[in-house]
Amino acid sequence: MKAWNFQVKSSPKEIGKRLESSLGSAGKFVFNINDDKINSVRFKLRKRMLLGFELNSQNHLIVNGKILKAGTGNKADVKIYFTPHILSKLVIFANIILGLGFLAAVILEVNSHSYMFIIGAIFLVTGILLWLHLQKTFEEHVQEYKTLLSDVLKS
């Protein structure tokens, strides 16, 4: 999880309305906003991802944000947290666990065929390479969201 904090010269309600008008109507995003409290607004934003194989080509972050009134005046503190999509974590961990399971079967001599070792190694290497690739693209996607949100919030 990565955090981003900054201050904006608007009230939390105005910022929430601005976010909802710019991102809520776009068909590319799933956008939820909750402004039950008087001085704070919470929102959640993620790109639509319908299939597991889109994990490589889509922006796979979930953005959680809080907008809190900052002291007196018309200012608000914005706190945004970036986390990877659960489907991307599931694909990575499934590959790694499956690979380790096949390798454990070979080591424990449950099945000592060489193809089990090869299949286990392939799943393990695939999971590790996916994890490394997603860690690399995580920073790029965080920057994209920072640019998008800063344009919407500071306008």
LINURPE-V547288 format. One record per residue. N is the residue number from 1. RES is the residue in one letter. SS is DSSP state (H for helix, E for strand, L for the rest). OMEGA is omega in radians with two decimals (* if undefined). D_LAST is the distance of its C-alpha to the last C-alpha in Angstrom with 2 decimals. Layout:
N&RES&SS&OMEGA&D_LAST  N&RES&SS&OMEGA&D_LAST
This chain:
1&M&L&3.14&26.59  2&K&E&-3.09&23.85  3&A&E&3.12&21.46  4&W&E&-3.11&18.10  5&N&E&3.04&17.07  6&F&E&-3.10&14.31  7&Q&E&-3.11&13.03  8&V&E&-3.12&9.84  9&K&L&3.06&10.09  10&S&L&3.10&10.16  11&S&L&3.13&13.21  12&P&H&-3.14&14.12  13&K&H&3.13&14.77  14&E&H&3.13&11.41  15&I&H&3.10&9.84  16&G&H&3.11&12.87  17&K&H&3.12&12.52  18&R&H&3.10&9.04  19&L&H&-3.11&10.71  20&E&H&-3.14&13.82  21&S&H&-3.11&12.72  22&S&H&-3.05&11.17  23&L&H&-3.08&13.77  24&G&H&-3.10&16.58  25&S&L&3.14&17.69  26&A&L&-3.10&17.77  27&G&L&-3.10&21.41  28&K&L&-3.02&20.98  29&F&E&2.90&19.84  30&V&E&-3.03&21.58  31&F&E&3.09&19.12  32&N&E&3.13&20.59  33&I&E&-3.13&19.10  34&N&E&-3.13&21.32  35&D&L&-3.13&20.51  36&D&L&-3.09&24.12  37&K&L&-3.06&23.91  38&I&L&-3.02&22.77  39&N&L&3.13&20.63  40&S&E&3.11&19.48  41&V&E&3.06&17.99  42&R&E&3.08&19.22  43&F&E&3.13&18.13  44&K&E&-3.06&19.84  45&L&E&3.01&18.74  46&R&E&3.09&21.08  47&K&E&3.13&21.94  48&R&L&3.08&24.94  49&M&L&-3.01&28.12  50&L&L&-3.07&31.26  51&L&L&-3.10&33.97  52&G&H&-3.10&35.04  53&F&H&3.06&35.50  54&E&H&-3.09&31.82  55&L&H&-3.14&31.23  56&N&H&-3.03&31.77  57&S&L&-3.08&29.45  58&Q&L&3.01&26.57  59&N&L&-2.95&23.80  60&H&L&3.13&25.69  61&L&E&2.96&23.44  62&I&E&-3.11&22.76  63&V&E&3.06&19.62  64&N&E&-3.09&20.20  65&G&E&3.05&17.70  66&K&E&3.07&18.10  67&I&E&-3.06&15.76  68&L&E&3.08&18.02  69&K&E&-3.10&18.03  70&A&L&3.05&18.64  71&G&L&3.14&21.53  72&T&L&3.13&21.27  73&G&L&-3.06&18.43  74&N&L&3.13&14.97  75&K&L&3.13&14.04  76&A&E&3.02&14.13  77&D&E&3.13&15.56  78&V&E&3.09&14.42  79&K&E&-3.09&17.41  80&I&E&-3.14&17.45  81&Y&E&3.14&20.83  82&F&E&3.09&21.75  83&T&E&3.10&25.24  84&P&E&3.12&27.27  85&H&L&-3.09&28.12  86&I&H&3.14&31.52  87&L&H&3.10&33.01  88&S&H&3.07&32.56  89&K&H&-3.13&34.27  90&L&H&3.14&36.99  91&V&H&-3.13&37.81  92&I&H&-3.09&38.05  93&F&H&3.09&40.18  94&A&H&3.10&42.36  95&N&H&-3.11&43.24  96&I&H&-3.13&44.02  97&I&H&3.10&46.07  98&L&H&3.10&47.93  99&G&H&3.11&48.77  100&L&H&3.09&49.97  101&G&H&3.10&52.00  102&F&H&3.13&53.78  103&L&H&3.09&54.47  104&A&H&3.10&55.77  105&A&H&3.11&58.08  106&V&H&-3.10&59.50  107&I&H&-3.14&59.93  108&L&L&3.09&61.55  109&E&L&3.00&63.77  110&V&L&3.09&62.91  111&N&L&-3.00&62.61  112&S&L&3.09&63.59  113&H&L&-3.09&62.94  114&S&H&3.13&61.11  115&Y&H&3.08&58.70  116&M&H&3.10&57.33  117&F&H&-3.13&56.55  118&I&H&3.13&54.84  119&I&H&3.11&52.77  120&G&H&3.12&51.75  121&A&H&3.13&50.79  122&I&H&3.11&48.73  123&F&H&-3.13&46.78  124&L&H&3.14&46.29  125&V&H&3.11&45.16  126&T&H&3.12&42.82  127&G&H&-3.14&41.19  128&I&H&3.12&40.84  129&L&H&3.06&39.45  130&L&H&3.13&36.90  131&W&H&3.12&35.88  132&L&H&3.13&35.52  133&H&H&-3.12&33.56  134&L&H&3.06&31.11  135&Q&H&3.14&30.69  136&K&H&-3.11&29.88  137&T&H&3.12&27.31  138&F&H&-3.14&25.77  139&E&H&3.12&24.10  140&E&H&-3.13&22.83  141&H&H&3.06&21.32  142&V&H&3.12&19.74  143&Q&H&3.10&17.99  144&E&H&3.13&16.80  145&Y&H&3.11&15.37  146&K&H&3.13&13.78  147&T&H&-3.14&12.03  148&L&H&-3.09&11.04  149&L&H&3.12&9.92  150&S&H&3.07&8.07  151&D&H&-3.13&6.01  152&V&H&-3.04&5.66  153&L&H&-3.07&5.68  154&K&L&3.13&3.81  155&S&L&*&0.00
